[in-house]
Amino acid sequence: MSSALHRLRPSRRSNEALDAPLNQVEEGAMIGAAATKLEELFDILRIDHRNDHNTRDTPRRVARMLVEELMAGRYAEPPEITEFDNVQRFNELIVIGPITLRSTCAHHLMPIYGEAYIGVLPAADGKIIGLSKYDRIVEHFGARLQIQEELVRQIGEFIFARTAPQGLAVRISAVHMCRTQRGVRGSHQGRMVTSAYFGSLADDPARKEEFLRECLALGKAP
Ligand SMILES: [Zn+2]
């Protein structure tokens, strides 16, 4: 094993980041090694990727897709967050969404897609972050092999730690293609909804209700 790959040990859970982001050399080594293994897999599945014009470059393409896109949130830095002081001491609920969610299921390596909603109850002396950053954060944690229950918590814990709001809510409504393309072959309308609450929102039924109402209204907005 090359020394560049060696640094990647010890292994991590599928939705945990490495201790340090990969540099370009390490990323290239990982893609190369993964492509070799994918070629082996194609051989086992008896797909002639050496001669078949459809699959000739597929092992390398898939290796790149895994490292640079579908799992990039394990190998890259989390997004930089621009923080603003809460100068107006705004202390009402802010709800952002729908934010497009794309992820991959840790159990079957199938796509998960849907929407995320984030509710923030800012602290008077806390920080507010730029709106587009919420999309980036969802994208970052979605780019890992995930289960939805842990994904909502990871997104929430990251925002909570960086901005110290009074309260925070994260809700995801998503379709799991491991349920639509295999197994029960369920409906594409069938969704899974998970929510996670932090700070004062965890035990404030009225605010939770307000958050859910806003999510529903935003989901219906044109
Ligand atoms: Zn699955």
Boltz pocket constraint, residues with backbone or C-beta under 6 A from the ligand:
constraints:
  - pocket:
      binder: B
      contacts: [[A, 105], [A, 106], [A, 107], [A, 108], [A, 109], [A, 110], [A, 176], [A, 178], [A, 179]]
      max_distance: 6.0
